Amino acid sequence: MKYTVLAGALSLFSITAAANQTSFLSYDYIEVGYTRTDIKSNDKTDVDRFGAPSYGGYIINLSKQFSENWYFTGSYSQSSADYSSVAKYLSPPLPDGTYSSDVIDTYSSVIDMELTRYSLGFGYIQHFSDVTSFDYALNYGQLKVKSDAAILYEREFAGDVFYSSKSSYNSSDTSDVFAINAQVRHLLTSKFEVNAGVGYERLHDDESDNNLVLKAGLNYAITQRINLAASYRYVDEYADITATLRYYF
């Protein structure tokens, strides 16, 4: 009798383990893909005020469940925004009257900006059914903004440049990021998952306020282990659009 019970228990364990390995609500995965960040109102990174493009680059996400209800999560991304601008101004006459008011001052600038982010955290999972789960996570990370700029100044008269100068500068700012998030994941079908979340984020500097975080995503199963994942994450100061290829292990 005890062998029968043992065999049944082992069989049930095997079935459960196989289900966990192939479940699209699994928290054991790694994903790599493209991310775009639109900055709205952060003085250190608001390149859009100059008409610059959004930051674009790559992102790597990792999630690993280490007990029945607890999991670890990590993320790393690096993106950049490169742009140039030209401004021309009519100069007033020189004091000795040598040049007329059609002297033109031209400022040409090329600016490269790089945005690097990483975060580490852990979370708690609640499985409400085979197709629905909730999770809650605490995260700590850093955001680093690096910029390099080159500026060319030229003064011209009647189409000829008679004076020019070049200058360059670079800067770097790093902020700690603290976040807490709650998320629901739900399988609409055997191939489609929808998820949505809400949270709170704080950049630990003198310029940022507490930020509300809203997130929505959609996953499509290509195979039992490979998914296409897309998400939109809105924060008061910026927004992220991400598309990744996810592998469940």
BAVEX-195503 format. One line per 3 residues: their letters; for each residue z, x, y of N, C-alpha, C, O. Coordinates in Angstrom, 3 decimals. Last residue first. Layout:
<atoms>
a	Z,X,Y,Z,X,Y,Z,X,Y,Z,X,Y ~ ...
</atoms>
This chain:
<atoms>
fyy	-18.744,12.388,28.993,-18.467,13.306,27.888,-17.238,12.869,27.102,-16.858,13.528,26.134 ~ -21.441,11.133,30.863,-20.150,10.840,30.231,-19.931,11.783,29.058,-20.819,11.961,28.224 ~ -23.034,12.067,33.765,-22.985,12.319,32.315,-21.572,12.058,31.816,-20.617,12.680,32.282
rlt	-25.095,10.844,36.386,-23.765,10.941,35.788,-23.858,11.130,34.277,-24.637,10.463,33.596 ~ -26.745,11.703,39.213,-26.960,11.542,37.791,-25.627,11.826,37.108,-25.087,12.925,37.234 ~ -26.527,9.992,42.414,-26.216,11.053,41.450,-26.696,10.681,40.050,-27.005,9.528,39.752
ati	-26.443,9.493,45.820,-27.182,9.141,44.607,-27.016,10.294,43.624,-27.323,11.441,43.950 ~ -24.736,8.265,48.689,-24.802,9.217,47.586,-25.604,8.651,46.429,-25.470,7.475,46.089 ~ -23.823,8.233,51.997,-24.731,7.608,51.032,-24.990,8.634,49.941,-25.415,9.753,50.229
day	-21.093,7.823,54.182,-21.726,8.613,53.126,-22.636,7.727,52.280,-22.265,6.617,51.899 ~ -20.201,7.868,57.624,-20.608,7.095,56.454,-21.336,8.020,55.487,-22.099,8.892,55.904 ~ -17.461,8.181,60.021,-18.709,8.602,59.383,-19.016,7.681,58.213,-18.209,6.824,57.852
edv	-15.195,7.075,61.156,-15.855,8.156,61.873,-17.173,8.599,61.247,-17.934,9.327,61.884 ~ -14.318,5.028,59.422,-14.437,4.764,60.853,-15.273,5.814,61.572,-15.994,5.480,62.512 ~ -16.480,5.001,56.546,-15.228,5.385,57.181,-15.419,5.191,58.685,-16.549,5.189,59.172
yry	-18.058,3.863,53.668,-17.961,3.720,55.126,-16.551,4.091,55.582,-15.560,3.565,55.073 ~ -20.268,4.690,51.216,-18.869,4.823,51.606,-18.786,4.833,53.128,-19.365,5.694,53.790 ~ -22.224,3.716,48.561,-22.152,3.753,50.014,-20.677,3.732,50.395,-19.926,2.862,49.953
saa	-23.899,5.021,45.654,-22.741,4.464,46.355,-22.907,4.596,47.861,-23.626,5.462,48.360 ~ -25.242,5.154,42.363,-25.482,5.140,43.810,-24.281,4.491,44.488,-23.710,3.532,43.969 ~ -26.208,6.699,39.335,-25.150,6.110,40.151,-25.520,6.214,41.627,-26.042,7.233,42.080
lni	-27.459,6.529,36.114,-27.829,6.721,37.506,-26.789,5.998,38.355,-26.515,4.819,38.130 ~ -26.008,8.027,33.187,-26.121,6.937,34.164,-26.768,7.426,35.445,-26.639,8.593,35.814 ~ -25.717,8.817,29.815,-26.316,9.183,31.092,-26.506,7.942,31.959,-27.084,6.944,31.528
rqt	-24.778,7.909,27.370,-24.016,8.938,28.064,-24.535,9.264,29.465,-23.839,9.934,30.228 ~ -26.469,5.968,26.397,-25.042,5.769,26.219,-24.221,6.763,27.027,-23.065,6.481,27.341 ~ -28.919,5.959,29.090,-28.536,6.075,27.681,-27.042,5.795,27.584,-26.415,5.426,28.576
iay	-28.907,4.751,31.593,-30.175,5.158,30.991,-30.008,5.293,29.484,-30.832,4.815,28.705 ~ -27.179,2.363,33.351,-27.127,3.183,32.147,-28.535,3.466,31.631,-29.269,2.545,31.274 ~ -26.397,2.405,36.726,-27.344,1.917,35.726,-27.369,2.880,34.552,-27.558,4.082,34.737
nlg	-24.064,1.365,39.197,-24.452,2.317,38.160,-25.411,1.649,37.174,-25.252,0.477,36.833 ~ -23.187,1.072,42.568,-23.909,0.465,41.456,-24.319,1.567,40.490,-24.861,2.591,40.909 ~ -20.610,0.470,45.092,-21.514,1.269,44.277,-22.141,0.476,43.157,-21.708,-0.629,42.829
akl	-18.772,0.819,48.127,-19.455,-0.049,47.173,-20.458,0.785,46.396,-21.083,1.691,46.946 ~ -15.897,1.117,50.244,-16.866,1.719,49.342,-17.467,0.666,48.431,-16.782,-0.265,48.006 ~ -14.102,1.953,53.167,-14.708,0.894,52.358,-15.812,1.516,51.515,-16.577,2.347,52.006
vln	-11.231,3.027,54.827,-12.334,3.426,53.958,-12.796,2.212,53.154,-11.984,1.525,52.534 ~ -9.855,3.585,58.036,-10.078,2.653,56.937,-11.306,3.092,56.157,-12.311,3.486,56.748 ~ -8.012,6.332,59.252,-9.322,5.718,59.020,-9.299,4.766,57.836,-8.787,5.099,56.767
nds	-6.106,7.457,61.988,-6.114,6.962,60.623,-7.377,6.138,60.406,-7.767,5.345,61.263 ~ -7.952,9.788,64.094,-7.002,8.712,63.846,-6.990,8.391,62.360,-7.747,8.962,61.575 ~ -8.328,13.140,65.302,-8.699,12.045,64.416,-7.568,11.028,64.285,-6.389,11.372,64.356
edd	-7.381,15.253,66.852,-8.422,14.398,67.405,-8.692,13.152,66.572,-9.242,12.184,67.098 ~ -5.637,16.997,65.671,-5.168,16.289,66.863,-6.159,15.256,67.381,-5.818,14.463,68.258 ~ -5.648,16.587,62.048,-5.874,17.342,63.282,-5.474,16.468,64.460,-5.026,15.336,64.278
hlr	-6.102,15.695,59.187,-4.894,16.264,59.768,-5.254,17.193,60.925,-5.177,18.416,60.807 ~ -7.499,12.639,58.639,-7.818,14.030,58.915,-6.657,14.620,59.698,-6.278,14.103,60.748 ~ -6.894,10.176,56.281,-6.353,10.814,57.476,-6.808,12.259,57.542,-6.547,13.033,56.621
eyg	-7.713,7.003,54.940,-7.983,8.439,55.029,-7.457,8.981,56.353,-7.561,8.337,57.397 ~ -7.565,4.452,52.565,-7.038,4.971,53.827,-7.241,6.474,53.827,-6.972,7.143,52.829 ~ -9.605,1.880,51.007,-8.651,2.977,51.066,-8.266,3.336,52.487,-8.586,2.642,53.452
vga	-11.349,0.103,48.462,-10.812,0.149,49.814,-9.772,1.255,49.845,-9.130,1.539,48.834 ~ -14.342,-0.547,46.483,-13.016,-0.015,46.749,-12.642,-0.087,48.211,-13.484,-0.306,49.082 ~ -16.341,-1.440,43.672,-16.022,-1.564,45.089,-14.597,-1.084,45.296,-13.752,-1.195,44.407
nve	-19.106,-1.565,41.394,-17.759,-1.146,41.755,-17.577,-1.248,43.255,-18.540,-1.155,44.017 ~ -20.981,-2.577,38.564,-20.754,-2.643,40.003,-19.317,-2.206,40.258,-18.426,-2.448,39.443 ~ -23.210,-1.549,36.028,-21.832,-1.587,36.514,-21.838,-1.719,38.023,-22.617,-1.047,38.699
fks	-25.498,-2.424,33.559,-25.199,-2.395,34.985,-23.694,-2.494,35.239,-23.011,-3.388,34.739 ~ -25.789,-2.621,30.777,-26.402,-1.489,31.477,-26.015,-1.368,32.940,-26.187,-0.296,33.521 ~ -24.633,-4.875,29.818,-24.425,-3.650,29.035,-24.985,-2.420,29.739,-24.688,-1.294,29.342
tll	-23.574,-6.270,32.975,-24.281,-6.336,31.697,-23.977,-5.047,30.944,-23.164,-4.234,31.384 ~ -21.467,-5.800,34.733,-22.207,-7.060,34.807,-22.948,-7.324,33.507,-22.957,-8.445,32.997 ~ -18.425,-4.362,34.554,-19.722,-4.346,33.889,-20.360,-5.725,33.992,-19.866,-6.695,33.417
hrv	-16.600,-3.060,37.274,-16.902,-4.225,36.438,-18.300,-4.087,35.850,-19.246,-3.738,36.555 ~ -13.853,-1.652,38.934,-15.122,-1.408,38.245,-15.366,-2.571,37.282,-14.461,-3.006,36.570 ~ -12.148,-1.260,41.986,-12.394,-2.117,40.829,-13.768,-1.776,40.266,-14.734,-1.629,41.015
qan	-9.807,0.919,43.579,-11.175,0.585,43.193,-11.180,-0.364,41.997,-10.327,-0.278,41.114 ~ -8.117,2.487,46.272,-8.048,1.541,45.164,-9.461,1.064,44.870,-10.238,0.825,45.795 ~ -6.841,5.562,47.653,-7.924,4.613,47.401,-7.596,3.703,46.228,-6.886,4.098,45.303
iaf	-5.877,7.811,50.144,-5.417,6.955,49.065,-6.446,5.845,48.901,-6.881,5.250,49.886 ~ -5.986,11.164,51.441,-6.587,9.845,51.204,-5.896,9.135,50.056,-5.397,9.763,49.122 ~ -6.225,13.772,53.786,-5.369,13.058,52.848,-5.924,11.647,52.687,-6.290,11.004,53.671
vds	-7.557,16.865,54.653,-7.860,15.440,54.494,-6.934,14.851,53.431,-6.860,15.361,52.313 ~ -7.512,19.446,57.117,-7.010,18.887,55.865,-7.283,17.386,55.842,-7.246,16.721,56.877 ~ -10.290,21.058,58.643,-9.238,20.041,58.704,-8.812,19.646,57.297,-9.643,19.526,56.397
tds	-11.778,23.675,60.465,-11.350,23.167,59.155,-10.212,22.183,59.344,-9.282,22.436,60.109 ~ -14.554,25.015,62.181,-13.342,24.195,62.231,-13.049,23.650,60.844,-13.954,23.216,60.132 ~ -16.326,27.527,63.843,-15.932,26.976,62.554,-14.617,26.228,62.712,-13.673,26.745,63.309
sny	-19.222,28.810,65.584,-17.869,28.260,65.541,-17.605,27.683,64.163,-18.533,27.388,63.409 ~ -21.280,30.980,67.562,-20.957,30.301,66.301,-19.515,29.845,66.348,-18.689,30.418,67.059 ~ -24.021,31.707,69.755,-22.597,31.520,69.482,-22.449,30.856,68.117,-23.386,30.251,67.598
ssk	-26.229,33.488,71.964,-25.927,32.826,70.687,-24.418,32.668,70.551,-23.644,33.407,71.159 ~ -28.939,33.934,74.280,-27.520,33.923,73.940,-27.322,33.197,72.613,-28.157,32.391,72.202 ~ -31.345,35.493,76.369,-30.984,34.867,75.100,-29.480,34.957,74.897,-28.838,35.930,75.293
ssy	-33.476,35.045,79.227,-32.277,35.597,78.598,-31.990,34.821,77.315,-32.343,33.649,77.190 ~ -35.964,35.773,81.736,-35.525,35.112,80.508,-34.267,35.798,79.979,-34.024,36.974,80.249 ~ -38.305,35.505,84.381,-36.949,35.867,83.958,-36.613,35.101,82.684,-36.937,33.919,82.563
fvd	-40.871,34.762,84.794,-40.463,36.002,85.452,-39.017,36.391,85.130,-38.547,37.453,85.538 ~ -43.586,33.258,83.354,-42.155,33.480,83.174,-41.776,34.806,83.818,-42.295,35.855,83.437 ~ -45.970,31.236,85.001,-45.593,32.578,84.550,-44.066,32.699,84.463,-43.348,32.295,85.378
gaf	-46.510,28.748,86.093,-46.891,28.987,84.706,-46.520,30.346,84.163,-46.728,30.605,82.977 ~ -45.380,28.829,88.621,-46.839,28.749,88.497,-47.293,29.136,87.095,-48.332,29.774,86.925 ~ -42.578,30.332,87.260,-43.198,29.869,88.496,-44.705,29.949,88.325,-45.246,30.984,87.938
ere	-39.593,30.061,85.235,-41.031,30.296,85.446,-41.504,29.720,86.771,-40.932,28.778,87.319 ~ -37.018,31.179,83.262,-37.361,30.689,84.600,-38.812,31.063,84.867,-39.205,32.223,84.743 ~ -35.344,30.398,80.216,-36.512,30.973,80.884,-36.671,30.341,82.263,-36.488,29.135,82.429
yli	-33.075,30.936,77.595,-33.247,30.440,78.966,-34.430,31.169,79.600,-34.520,32.395,79.537 ~ -32.274,30.003,74.376,-33.204,30.805,75.172,-33.357,30.152,76.543,-33.717,28.980,76.651 ~ -29.705,30.084,72.008,-30.207,29.446,73.220,-31.082,30.440,73.995,-30.676,31.577,74.238
aad	-28.514,29.264,68.849,-29.247,30.269,69.630,-29.905,29.555,70.805,-30.582,28.543,70.623 ~ -25.644,28.650,66.825,-26.598,28.200,67.841,-27.227,29.401,68.537,-26.571,30.413,68.783 ~ -23.973,27.386,64.070,-24.594,28.578,64.640,-25.677,28.112,65.612,-26.520,27.285,65.266
skv	-21.003,25.968,62.689,-22.218,25.830,63.497,-22.653,27.185,64.028,-21.827,28.024,64.387 ~ -19.187,24.246,60.204,-19.606,25.541,60.735,-20.906,25.357,61.503,-21.814,24.671,61.033 ~ -16.483,22.456,59.120,-17.730,22.354,59.881,-18.020,23.726,60.495,-17.193,24.284,61.215
klq	-14.770,21.280,56.332,-15.073,22.437,57.164,-16.431,22.251,57.819,-17.412,21.927,57.151 ~ -12.121,19.567,54.966,-13.435,19.395,55.571,-13.650,20.581,56.510,-12.820,20.855,57.376 ~ -10.220,19.269,51.952,-10.505,19.904,53.230,-11.934,19.609,53.654,-12.828,19.427,52.828
gyn	-7.787,17.146,50.285,-8.961,17.994,50.363,-9.077,18.650,51.719,-8.155,18.598,52.533 ~ -6.206,14.952,47.996,-6.055,15.929,49.068,-7.307,16.800,49.079,-7.832,17.154,48.024 ~ -5.596,11.604,46.930,-6.459,12.779,47.034,-6.052,13.660,48.206,-5.617,13.181,49.253
lay	-4.709,9.155,44.581,-4.264,9.946,45.721,-5.086,11.233,45.753,-5.257,11.883,44.722 ~ -5.911,6.005,43.342,-5.953,7.459,43.389,-5.385,8.004,44.694,-5.549,7.411,45.760 ~ -6.314,3.482,40.934,-5.693,3.842,42.198,-5.559,5.357,42.231,-5.132,5.950,41.240
dfs	-8.441,1.073,39.367,-7.826,2.392,39.434,-7.353,2.673,40.846,-7.912,2.171,41.821 ~ -9.215,-1.490,37.021,-8.783,-1.111,38.365,-8.236,0.306,38.294,-7.642,0.701,37.291 ~ -11.922,-2.869,35.066,-10.767,-1.991,35.230,-10.484,-1.770,36.707,-11.384,-1.851,37.542
tvd	-13.720,-4.838,32.757,-13.144,-4.714,34.100,-11.949,-3.768,34.092,-11.079,-3.852,33.225 ~ -14.510,-5.204,30.151,-15.568,-5.043,31.167,-15.031,-4.851,32.573,-15.820,-4.712,33.508 ~ -12.361,-5.569,28.528,-13.364,-4.597,28.084,-14.416,-4.316,29.157,-15.130,-3.316,29.086
sfh	-9.752,-5.794,31.038,-10.538,-6.320,29.928,-11.510,-5.240,29.496,-11.492,-4.129,30.025 ~ -8.101,-4.267,32.602,-7.840,-5.699,32.544,-8.606,-6.372,31.408,-8.170,-7.392,30.877 ~ -6.604,-1.299,32.709,-7.713,-1.944,32.006,-7.389,-3.432,31.856,-6.512,-3.809,31.079
qiy	-5.784,0.767,35.295,-5.386,-0.485,34.660,-6.619,-1.126,34.035,-7.571,-1.461,34.739 ~ -4.969,4.124,35.989,-5.974,3.167,35.538,-5.300,1.940,34.934,-4.356,2.064,34.153 ~ -4.291,6.366,38.648,-3.743,5.510,37.596,-4.745,4.418,37.276,-5.323,3.833,38.192
gfg	-5.149,9.795,39.546,-5.095,8.357,39.694,-4.533,7.653,38.472,-4.329,8.252,37.417 ~ -5.417,12.686,41.676,-5.115,12.063,40.390,-4.942,10.565,40.620,-4.632,10.120,41.725 ~ -7.517,15.224,43.204,-6.563,14.137,43.168,-6.279,13.659,41.757,-6.833,14.166,40.781
lsy	-9.309,17.071,45.656,-8.683,17.030,44.340,-7.664,15.905,44.344,-7.017,15.651,45.361 ~ -12.303,17.835,47.472,-11.068,17.067,47.300,-10.616,17.147,45.849,-11.430,17.274,44.934 ~ -14.323,19.321,50.050,-13.849,19.252,48.669,-12.583,18.413,48.629,-11.875,18.293,49.629
rtl	-17.190,19.978,52.081,-16.006,19.171,51.766,-15.621,19.341,50.300,-16.478,19.485,49.428 ~ -18.982,21.266,54.780,-18.492,21.506,53.424,-17.225,20.690,53.204,-16.308,20.705,54.026 ~ -21.758,21.366,56.780,-20.578,20.556,56.483,-20.201,20.764,55.023,-20.995,20.476,54.127
emd	-23.339,23.206,59.274,-23.063,23.088,57.842,-21.742,22.360,57.645,-20.734,22.698,58.266 ~ -25.998,23.459,61.583,-24.630,23.033,61.295,-24.474,22.803,59.801,-25.371,22.271,59.146 ~ -27.867,25.192,63.910,-27.689,24.954,62.472,-26.229,24.610,62.228,-25.332,25.361,62.610
ivs	-29.943,24.844,66.680,-28.575,24.738,66.177,-28.598,24.405,64.691,-29.262,23.460,64.265 ~ -31.663,26.132,69.318,-31.786,25.885,67.882,-30.374,25.931,67.306,-29.686,26.943,67.431 ~ -32.935,25.408,72.572,-31.808,25.674,71.669,-32.178,25.331,70.234,-32.906,24.373,69.972
syt	-34.074,26.267,75.739,-34.480,25.947,74.361,-33.339,26.328,73.422,-32.837,27.450,73.476 ~ -34.434,25.447,78.996,-33.397,25.790,78.023,-33.865,25.323,76.639,-34.031,24.126,76.405 ~ -36.069,26.398,81.935,-36.213,25.829,80.596,-35.112,26.357,79.684,-34.884,27.564,79.607
div	-36.771,25.768,85.278,-35.810,26.354,84.349,-35.935,25.637,83.011,-35.909,24.407,82.958 ~ -39.350,26.301,87.557,-38.879,25.516,86.412,-37.921,26.334,85.559,-38.230,27.460,85.168 ~ -40.232,25.851,90.903,-39.709,26.790,89.913,-39.047,25.973,88.806,-38.273,25.058,89.086
dss	-40.958,24.158,92.907,-41.555,23.914,91.596,-41.244,25.044,90.602,-41.917,25.174,89.579 ~ -39.940,24.791,95.367,-39.107,23.948,94.509,-39.735,23.662,93.150,-39.119,22.995,92.318 ~ -40.945,28.285,95.755,-40.892,26.882,96.141,-40.084,26.093,95.108,-39.609,26.644,94.115
ytg	-39.568,31.417,96.585,-40.142,30.497,95.595,-39.961,29.064,96.061,-38.957,28.701,96.674 ~ -38.570,32.534,98.936,-39.654,33.208,98.227,-40.349,32.271,97.252,-41.570,32.317,97.102 ~ -36.437,31.727,100.473,-37.659,30.943,100.515,-38.821,31.547,99.778,-39.959,31.120,99.970
dpl	-34.002,32.869,100.232,-34.967,33.552,101.107,-36.303,32.835,101.169,-37.215,33.296,101.855 ~ -32.693,31.123,98.392,-32.243,31.209,99.794,-33.252,31.882,100.718,-33.352,31.502,101.885 ~ -35.172,29.312,96.464,-34.215,30.400,96.624,-33.834,30.518,98.096,-34.579,30.058,98.961
pps	-35.346,25.742,95.946,-35.864,27.010,96.517,-34.764,28.056,96.585,-33.586,27.735,96.742 ~ -34.209,24.446,92.711,-34.346,24.394,94.185,-34.888,25.714,94.706,-34.891,26.708,93.980 ~ -36.070,23.757,89.709,-35.076,24.536,90.440,-35.275,24.378,91.948,-36.403,24.194,92.405
lyk	-36.336,21.241,87.342,-36.920,21.817,88.559,-35.825,22.527,89.343,-34.770,21.949,89.605 ~ -35.884,21.772,83.850,-35.321,21.330,85.119,-36.082,21.998,86.264,-36.435,23.174,86.176 ~ -36.078,20.880,80.416,-36.694,21.518,81.585,-36.134,20.912,82.864,-35.934,19.701,82.956
avs	-35.041,21.499,77.123,-34.761,20.788,78.370,-35.343,21.577,79.530,-35.140,22.787,79.631 ~ -35.369,21.061,73.678,-35.904,21.756,74.856,-35.626,20.884,76.077,-35.927,19.691,76.082 ~ -33.896,21.621,70.442,-34.116,20.801,71.635,-34.622,21.678,72.775,-34.342,22.875,72.830
syd	-33.517,21.307,66.874,-33.836,22.076,68.074,-34.066,21.117,69.229,-34.391,19.947,69.024 ~ -31.487,21.382,63.873,-32.326,20.737,64.880,-32.542,21.669,66.066,-31.849,22.673,66.233 ~ -30.008,20.687,60.775,-30.687,21.688,61.600,-31.568,20.967,62.623,-32.307,20.048,62.271
ass	-27.283,20.178,58.803,-28.134,19.514,59.790,-28.696,20.592,60.705,-27.939,21.328,61.339 ~ -26.110,20.055,55.370,-26.424,20.720,56.628,-27.292,19.836,57.517,-27.937,18.893,57.060 ~ -23.538,20.166,52.793,-24.733,19.613,53.432,-24.920,20.247,54.798,-24.015,20.893,55.325
qsy	-21.744,20.053,49.864,-22.178,20.925,50.949,-23.493,20.374,51.498,-24.442,20.145,50.748 ~ -18.884,19.037,47.972,-20.205,18.777,48.559,-20.470,19.769,49.674,-19.553,20.256,50.335 ~ -16.867,18.120,45.260,-17.295,19.206,46.149,-18.681,18.866,46.669,-19.554,18.455,45.904
sgt	-14.022,16.634,43.697,-15.324,16.492,44.327,-15.599,17.692,45.217,-14.690,18.225,45.853 ~ -12.044,15.236,41.007,-12.377,16.304,41.941,-13.783,16.112,42.487,-14.635,15.508,41.835 ~ -9.307,13.759,39.231,-10.611,13.655,39.881,-10.813,14.808,40.861,-9.858,15.292,41.468
fyw	-7.646,12.603,36.291,-7.797,13.621,37.328,-9.185,13.478,37.934,-10.134,13.118,37.238 ~ -5.681,9.786,35.188,-6.890,10.599,35.219,-6.858,11.559,36.406,-6.141,11.348,37.384 ~ -3.800,7.671,32.980,-3.876,8.609,34.091,-5.145,9.447,34.011,-5.623,9.777,32.926
nes	-3.441,6.078,30.745,-3.611,5.420,32.033,-3.791,6.373,33.219,-3.922,5.915,34.354 ~ -3.423,7.748,28.491,-3.920,6.376,28.361,-4.229,5.747,29.711,-5.173,4.965,29.825 ~ -4.557,10.885,29.840,-3.636,10.075,29.052,-4.176,8.653,29.039,-5.275,8.398,29.531
fqk	-6.605,12.046,31.225,-5.771,12.925,30.415,-4.649,12.205,29.686,-3.864,12.842,28.984 ~ -9.931,11.743,32.216,-8.746,10.993,31.829,-7.901,11.863,30.889,-8.404,12.360,29.882 ~ -11.674,13.165,34.801,-11.195,13.407,33.448,-9.904,12.632,33.202,-8.906,12.838,33.894
sln	-14.488,13.678,36.853,-13.367,12.812,36.520,-12.975,13.055,35.068,-13.841,13.141,34.198 ~ -16.282,15.142,39.526,-15.721,15.283,38.182,-14.553,14.327,38.016,-13.728,14.178,38.917 ~ -19.239,15.653,41.444,-18.017,14.890,41.190,-17.586,15.060,39.741,-18.421,15.114,38.838
iiy	-21.046,17.307,43.861,-20.617,17.384,42.468,-19.299,16.622,42.341,-18.344,16.919,43.058 ~ -23.866,17.126,46.043,-22.478,16.772,45.741,-22.249,16.884,44.240,-23.141,16.594,43.443 ~ -25.991,18.463,48.671,-25.669,18.125,47.286,-24.183,17.818,47.129,-23.360,18.194,47.963
ggy	-27.420,17.090,51.696,-27.146,18.197,50.779,-26.796,17.697,49.397,-27.249,16.629,48.986 ~ -27.515,16.448,55.218,-28.029,16.174,53.878,-27.781,17.360,52.975,-27.907,18.507,53.405 ~ -26.489,14.911,58.202,-26.238,15.981,57.241,-26.801,15.552,55.881,-26.585,14.421,55.447
spa	-29.135,13.514,60.240,-27.892,13.437,59.492,-27.731,14.671,58.622,-28.694,15.383,58.339 ~ -30.652,15.170,63.122,-30.666,14.403,61.874,-29.289,14.352,61.242,-28.379,15.067,61.662 ~ -29.851,14.712,66.650,-30.027,15.533,65.459,-30.068,14.663,64.209,-29.575,13.535,64.226
gfr	-29.426,13.730,69.185,-30.602,13.284,68.477,-30.870,14.069,67.211,-32.005,14.095,66.736 ~ -27.024,14.498,70.150,-28.170,15.276,70.607,-29.458,14.824,69.922,-30.489,15.481,70.071 ~ -25.299,12.896,68.779,-25.383,12.661,70.223,-26.522,13.454,70.833,-26.963,13.128,71.935
dvd	-25.283,13.858,66.212,-26.196,12.767,66.511,-26.279,12.477,68.013,-27.249,11.867,68.465 ~ -23.288,15.680,65.832,-24.588,16.208,66.227,-25.551,15.098,66.611,-26.551,15.366,67.277 ~ -20.283,15.697,65.820,-21.151,14.611,66.274,-22.490,15.160,66.762,-22.791,15.113,67.955
tkd	-18.247,17.342,65.016,-19.441,17.270,64.169,-20.450,16.243,64.639,-21.396,15.944,63.911 ~ -16.138,17.294,66.742,-16.481,18.573,66.135,-17.820,18.523,65.418,-18.460,19.558,65.233 ~ -15.862,14.602,67.485,-16.331,15.567,68.477,-16.790,16.875,67.845,-17.724,17.506,68.341
nsk	-17.024,11.950,65.735,-16.119,13.081,65.606,-16.635,14.199,66.499,-17.743,14.693,66.287 ~ -18.545,9.619,65.448,-17.742,9.830,66.656,-16.712,10.931,66.499,-15.629,10.849,67.078 ~ -20.465,9.670,63.259,-20.543,8.732,64.364,-19.790,9.172,65.610,-20.332,9.109,66.714
idt	-22.592,11.180,60.876,-21.422,11.311,61.738,-21.564,10.375,62.929,-22.630,10.286,63.538 ~ -23.651,10.540,57.756,-23.963,10.189,59.134,-22.677,10.233,59.947,-21.776,9.422,59.736 ~ -24.598,12.351,54.987,-23.456,11.965,55.808,-23.922,11.728,57.237,-24.518,12.609,57.856
rty	-25.817,12.156,51.723,-26.151,12.177,53.141,-24.965,11.645,53.927,-24.392,10.613,53.578 ~ -26.325,13.824,48.613,-25.462,13.069,49.517,-25.947,13.224,50.955,-26.427,14.287,51.351 ~ -27.457,13.954,45.246,-27.738,14.114,46.676,-26.762,13.272,47.491,-26.418,12.153,47.110
gve	-25.678,15.261,42.355,-26.753,14.554,43.038,-26.838,14.875,44.513,-26.364,15.914,44.974 ~ -23.840,14.960,39.361,-24.431,15.850,40.354,-25.555,15.086,41.049,-26.298,14.347,40.404 ~ -20.869,14.339,37.492,-22.113,13.883,38.102,-22.541,14.835,39.216,-21.714,15.428,39.909
iyd	-18.997,13.830,34.547,-19.370,14.736,35.629,-20.694,14.239,36.182,-21.548,13.770,35.429 ~ -16.282,11.975,33.014,-17.678,12.203,33.380,-17.792,13.307,34.431,-16.823,13.662,35.102 ~ -14.196,9.784,31.922,-14.538,11.155,31.529,-16.016,11.391,31.851,-16.893,11.048,31.058
ysl	-13.582,7.179,32.193,-13.234,8.045,33.318,-13.437,9.514,32.975,-12.912,10.392,33.660 ~ -15.675,4.439,31.192,-14.956,5.674,30.906,-14.683,6.450,32.190,-15.453,6.385,33.147 ~ -17.168,2.240,31.279,-16.014,2.248,32.154,-15.142,3.475,31.895,-13.995,3.529,32.338
fst	-19.005,2.482,29.315,-19.490,2.780,30.650,-18.385,2.642,31.698,-18.623,2.897,32.879 ~ -18.052,4.024,26.270,-17.798,2.990,27.260,-18.305,3.415,28.632,-18.078,4.543,29.070 ~ -18.256,5.978,24.413,-19.516,5.381,24.846,-19.325,4.311,25.914,-20.299,3.749,26.415
qna	-15.662,6.778,23.960,-16.667,7.790,24.237,-17.942,7.183,24.823,-18.620,7.813,25.635 ~ -14.338,4.412,23.323,-14.010,5.108,24.562,-15.077,6.119,24.940,-15.366,6.299,26.123 ~ -15.501,3.852,20.860,-15.724,2.925,21.970,-15.433,3.607,23.303,-16.157,3.424,24.282
aat	-14.510,5.959,19.356,-15.955,5.854,19.565,-16.265,4.943,20.738,-17.176,5.215,21.520 ~ -11.782,5.311,19.426,-12.243,6.564,20.005,-13.736,6.524,20.292,-14.185,6.992,21.338 ~ -11.807,2.863,18.025,-11.364,2.915,19.422,-11.861,4.171,20.117,-12.309,4.114,21.262
isf	-12.686,3.722,15.505,-13.479,2.742,16.245,-13.134,2.789,17.727,-14.018,2.761,18.584 ~ -10.596,5.438,14.834,-11.963,5.951,14.933,-12.842,5.015,15.748,-13.640,5.455,16.576 ~ -8.409,3.687,14.737,-8.416,4.796,15.711,-9.828,5.319,15.924,-10.222,5.611,17.053
lsl	-9.182,2.087,12.599,-9.052,1.491,13.922,-9.089,2.562,14.997,-9.716,2.384,16.041 ~ -9.082,4.021,10.552,-10.341,3.342,10.852,-10.317,2.735,12.242,-11.291,2.840,12.987 ~ -6.380,4.658,10.591,-7.359,5.687,10.913,-8.700,5.076,11.279,-9.376,5.543,12.196
aga	-5.353,2.177,9.771,-4.994,2.731,11.073,-5.990,3.791,11.516,-6.398,3.821,12.677 ~ -6.441,1.943,7.210,-6.784,0.965,8.234,-6.491,1.472,9.627,-7.263,1.242,10.558 ~ -5.207,4.100,5.954,-6.662,4.077,6.078,-7.107,3.099,7.150,-8.033,3.379,7.911
lvt	-2.540,3.243,6.101,-2.948,4.470,6.767,-4.449,4.506,6.981,-4.920,4.892,8.051 ~ -2.650,0.950,4.507,-2.265,0.822,5.912,-2.725,2.052,6.707,-3.228,1.933,7.824 ~ -3.346,2.184,2.087,-4.221,1.165,2.668,-3.950,1.003,4.153,-4.874,0.928,4.962
ykm	-1.160,3.774,1.648,-2.453,4.423,1.843,-3.451,3.451,2.473,-4.290,3.843,3.284 ~ 0.840,1.927,1.247,0.924,2.738,2.446,-0.393,3.449,2.726,-0.728,3.707,3.882 ~ 0.000,0.824,-1.203,0.000,0.000,0.000,0.000,0.867,1.266,-0.726,0.594,2.222
</atoms>
